[in-house]
Amino acid sequence: MKLATKLHLFLLGLALSLTSAIVSAQTTTVIKFSHVSASDTPKGKAALRFKELVEEASRRRIRVDVYPNNLLYKESDELEALQLGAVQMLAPSLAKLAEFGSPDFEVFDLPFAFADKDAVARITEGPIGKGLLKKLDSKGMVGLAYWNSGFKIMSANKALKMPADFVGLNMRIHPSRVLGMQMEALGAAPQILDAHEVYPALQVHAIDGAEGTPASLYARKWYAVQSNVTISNHGYLGSAVVVNKKFWENVPSDLRNVIEVSMREATT
């Protein structure tokens, strides 16, 4: 074979390879997945598991970039960023969804509403939970799943054994009218803070205590600035995995199915 012919075939192959790479790059669907938890928490691990599953099942047609621990957005800013399309996927607390115009989600904040995790699952995996997620459509979001963070405990620098022990304390809560009324009923002053603000506020005694899950207390090292916890399991804390609605509608149907199946497995 003549050198010129070999060179021609080589250049043609190179051009085809480059074209294939460009087309591949153009057809890769990128999901920016932002959340406020650390990577080694249940939520953080679930996000990484979802990334692994969906990228493998889609044969890299989907790429998931996970941004944990407020790397992209604060807890108070992330839902607005999702609606604007600056990020495609979030896992906000259900209380945040209530604050953002979906007050029905405040039902999850009622104290002692669930006896155990099975009772939670009957709601979140049943028609009530699915109906609540459907209501997010009008807010520019599509709800894909509920992620269970567990039941909450109370922390402070004193023993909290009786309701009277809460009187006069400044207690951090998630933004929720129900949680605010809960603390006021105990005689405490509710303080709404983003998760990353809690540790420094406890450290300088700007607040006296907080309610949260054991995972949060451990991951965010609240135990270093709190001497006591009450294992009250008084309330459920969950999140909803949501995607930007316009983004979702533009994802090819076969890839939407891959995302949904991967999300179900990651949730489990």
C-alpha positions as CSV (number, residue, x, y, z in Angstrom):
1,M,0.0,0.0,0.0
2,K,1.3,3.4,-1.0
3,L,2.5,5.7,1.8
4,A,0.0,8.4,0.6
5,T,-2.9,5.9,0.9
6,K,-1.8,4.8,4.4
7,L,-1.6,8.4,5.5
8,H,-5.0,9.1,4.0
9,L,-6.6,6.2,5.8
10,F,-4.8,7.2,9.1
11,L,-6.1,10.7,8.8
12,L,-9.6,9.5,8.0
13,G,-9.6,7.2,11.0
14,L,-8.4,10.0,13.2
15,A,-11.1,12.3,11.9
16,L,-13.8,9.7,12.6
17,S,-12.4,9.1,16.1
18,L,-12.5,12.8,16.9
19,T,-16.0,13.2,15.5
20,S,-17.1,10.2,17.6
21,A,-15.6,11.8,20.7
22,I,-17.2,15.1,20.0
23,V,-20.6,13.6,19.5
24,S,-20.1,11.5,22.6
25,A,-19.3,14.6,24.6
26,Q,-22.2,16.4,23.2
27,T,-24.6,13.7,24.2
28,T,-23.4,13.3,27.8
29,T,-26.0,14.4,30.2
30,V,-24.4,16.0,33.2
31,I,-26.2,16.1,36.6
32,K,-24.9,18.5,39.2
33,F,-26.0,16.9,42.5
34,S,-25.6,19.3,45.4
35,H,-26.4,18.4,49.0
36,V,-25.5,19.8,52.5
37,S,-24.4,16.5,54.2
38,A,-20.9,15.1,54.5
39,S,-19.8,12.4,52.1
40,D,-19.6,9.8,54.9
41,T,-23.1,10.3,56.2
42,P,-26.0,8.1,54.9
43,K,-27.1,10.8,52.5
44,G,-23.6,11.4,51.3
45,K,-23.1,7.7,50.7
46,A,-26.4,7.4,48.9
47,A,-25.5,10.2,46.6
48,L,-22.2,8.5,45.7
49,R,-23.9,5.2,45.2
50,F,-26.5,6.8,42.9
51,K,-23.6,8.3,40.9
52,E,-21.9,4.9,40.6
53,L,-25.1,3.1,39.5
54,V,-26.4,5.6,37.0
55,E,-23.0,6.2,35.3
56,E,-22.5,2.4,34.9
57,A,-26.1,1.7,33.8
58,S,-26.1,4.5,31.2
59,R,-22.7,3.5,29.9
60,R,-21.4,6.9,30.7
61,R,-24.1,8.7,28.8
62,I,-24.9,10.3,32.2
63,R,-22.3,11.9,34.4
64,V,-23.1,12.8,38.0
65,D,-21.0,15.4,39.7
66,V,-21.7,15.2,43.4
67,Y,-21.1,18.3,45.6
68,P,-21.5,17.5,49.3
69,N,-21.3,19.5,52.4
70,N,-22.4,22.9,51.1
71,L,-19.6,23.0,48.5
72,L,-21.9,24.7,45.9
73,Y,-24.8,26.2,47.8
74,K,-25.9,26.9,51.4
75,E,-28.9,25.1,52.7
76,S,-30.9,28.3,52.4
77,D,-29.9,28.9,48.8
78,E,-30.0,25.5,47.1
79,L,-33.7,25.3,46.2
80,E,-33.5,28.7,44.4
81,A,-30.4,27.5,42.5
82,L,-32.3,24.4,41.5
83,Q,-35.3,26.4,40.1
84,L,-32.9,28.6,38.2
85,G,-31.2,25.6,36.6
86,A,-27.8,26.3,38.2
87,V,-27.9,22.8,39.6
88,Q,-29.9,19.8,38.5
89,M,-30.4,17.6,41.6
90,L,-30.8,18.2,45.3
91,A,-31.7,16.3,48.5
92,P,-33.2,19.0,50.7
93,S,-34.9,18.3,54.0
94,L,-38.7,18.0,53.9
95,A,-38.9,21.0,56.1
96,K,-37.1,23.1,53.4
97,L,-39.6,22.0,50.9
98,A,-42.4,23.2,53.2
99,E,-40.6,26.6,53.6
100,F,-40.3,26.8,49.8
101,G,-44.0,26.9,49.1
102,S,-45.1,23.3,49.7
103,P,-46.5,23.5,53.3
104,D,-48.1,20.0,53.2
105,F,-44.6,18.6,53.8
106,E,-44.8,20.1,57.3
107,V,-46.9,17.0,58.3
108,F,-43.6,15.2,58.6
109,D,-42.5,17.6,61.4
110,L,-45.3,16.7,63.7
111,P,-43.8,15.3,66.9
112,F,-44.3,11.5,67.6
113,A,-46.2,11.2,64.3
114,F,-44.4,7.9,63.4
115,A,-43.8,5.0,65.8
116,D,-40.9,3.6,63.8
117,K,-39.1,3.5,60.4
118,D,-41.7,1.0,59.1
119,A,-44.4,3.5,59.8
120,V,-42.5,6.2,57.9
121,A,-42.0,3.8,54.9
122,R,-45.7,3.1,54.7
123,I,-46.3,6.8,54.1
124,T,-43.3,7.8,52.0
125,E,-43.6,4.7,49.7
126,G,-47.4,4.8,49.6
127,P,-50.0,7.0,47.8
128,I,-49.7,9.8,50.4
129,G,-45.9,10.2,49.9
130,K,-46.2,9.9,46.1
131,G,-49.0,12.5,46.1
132,L,-46.9,14.9,48.0
133,L,-44.0,14.6,45.6
134,K,-46.4,15.2,42.7
135,K,-47.2,18.6,44.2
136,L,-43.6,19.7,43.6
137,D,-44.3,19.8,39.8
138,S,-46.0,23.3,40.2
139,K,-42.7,24.5,41.9
140,G,-40.5,23.6,39.0
141,M,-39.3,20.4,40.6
142,V,-39.8,16.6,40.1
143,G,-39.6,14.5,43.2
144,L,-37.7,11.2,42.7
145,A,-37.4,9.7,46.1
146,Y,-37.5,10.1,49.9
147,W,-34.3,9.6,51.8
148,N,-34.7,8.6,55.5
149,S,-32.3,10.3,57.8
150,G,-33.8,8.8,60.9
151,F,-35.3,10.1,64.1
152,K,-34.2,13.2,65.9
153,I,-32.6,13.7,69.3
154,M,-32.1,16.8,71.5
155,S,-28.7,18.1,72.6
156,A,-27.7,20.8,75.1
157,N,-25.1,21.5,77.8
158,K,-27.5,20.3,80.5
159,A,-29.7,17.2,80.9
160,L,-33.0,17.5,79.1
161,K,-35.2,15.0,80.9
162,M,-38.5,16.9,81.4
163,P,-40.3,19.6,79.4
164,A,-39.4,22.2,82.0
165,D,-35.7,21.6,81.3
166,F,-36.2,23.4,77.9
167,V,-37.5,26.7,79.4
168,G,-35.3,29.7,78.3
169,L,-33.1,27.7,76.0
170,N,-32.2,28.9,72.4
171,M,-32.7,25.7,70.3
172,R,-31.7,25.3,66.7
173,I,-34.4,23.9,64.4
174,H,-34.9,23.4,60.7
175,P,-37.1,26.1,59.2
176,S,-40.6,24.9,60.0
177,R,-43.7,26.5,61.6
178,V,-44.4,23.1,63.2
179,L,-41.0,22.8,64.7
180,G,-41.1,26.4,65.9
181,M,-44.4,25.8,67.7
182,Q,-42.9,22.6,69.2
183,M,-40.0,24.5,70.8
184,E,-42.3,27.3,72.0
185,A,-44.6,24.8,73.6
186,L,-41.6,23.6,75.6
187,G,-40.7,27.1,76.6
188,A,-37.6,27.3,74.4
189,A,-36.8,29.9,71.7
190,P,-36.5,28.4,68.2
191,Q,-33.5,29.5,66.2
192,I,-33.3,28.7,62.4
193,L,-29.8,28.1,61.2
194,D,-28.2,26.3,58.3
195,A,-26.6,23.0,59.3
196,H,-23.0,24.4,58.8
197,E,-23.8,27.3,61.1
198,V,-24.8,25.2,64.1
199,Y,-21.3,24.2,65.4
200,P,-19.9,27.7,65.6
201,A,-23.1,29.0,67.1
202,L,-22.9,26.3,69.8
203,Q,-19.3,27.0,70.3
204,V,-19.8,30.7,71.2
205,H,-23.1,29.9,73.0
206,A,-25.2,31.9,70.6
207,I,-27.5,28.9,70.9
208,D,-27.9,26.5,73.7
209,G,-28.8,23.3,71.9
210,A,-30.2,21.7,68.8
211,E,-32.4,19.0,67.5
212,G,-31.0,16.7,64.9
213,T,-30.2,13.1,64.0
214,P,-27.4,11.1,65.6
215,A,-25.7,11.1,62.2
216,S,-25.7,14.9,62.0
217,L,-24.4,15.2,65.6
218,Y,-21.6,12.9,64.8
219,A,-20.6,14.1,61.3
220,R,-20.7,17.7,62.3
221,K,-19.0,17.1,65.6
222,W,-21.7,18.8,67.7
223,Y,-20.7,16.4,70.5
224,A,-17.5,18.5,70.9
225,V,-19.6,21.5,72.0
226,Q,-22.5,19.8,73.7
227,S,-22.3,17.7,76.9
228,N,-25.7,16.0,76.9
229,V,-28.1,14.3,74.5
230,T,-31.6,13.1,75.0
231,I,-32.5,10.1,72.9
232,S,-36.0,11.3,72.4
233,N,-36.7,10.1,68.9
234,H,-39.4,12.7,69.0
235,G,-39.5,13.5,65.3
236,Y,-38.7,12.2,61.9
237,L,-36.1,13.8,59.6
238,G,-36.2,13.0,56.0
239,S,-35.2,14.5,52.6
240,A,-36.6,14.4,49.1
241,V,-34.4,13.9,46.1
242,V,-35.6,16.4,43.5
243,V,-34.6,17.4,40.0
244,N,-35.2,20.6,38.0
245,K,-38.4,20.0,36.0
246,K,-37.2,21.6,32.7
247,F,-34.0,19.6,32.9
248,W,-36.0,16.4,33.6
249,E,-38.3,16.9,30.6
250,N,-35.3,17.3,28.3
251,V,-33.7,14.1,29.4
252,P,-34.3,11.2,26.9
253,S,-36.9,8.8,28.1
254,D,-34.5,5.8,28.2
255,L,-32.1,7.8,30.4
256,R,-35.0,9.0,32.7
257,N,-35.7,5.3,33.3
258,V,-32.0,4.6,34.1
259,I,-32.1,7.5,36.6
260,E,-35.3,6.3,38.3
261,V,-34.1,2.7,38.6
262,S,-30.6,3.8,39.9
263,M,-32.3,6.1,42.4
264,R,-34.5,3.3,43.7
265,E,-31.5,1.1,44.3
266,A,-29.4,3.9,45.9
267,T,-32.3,4.8,48.1
268,T,-32.6,1.2,49.4
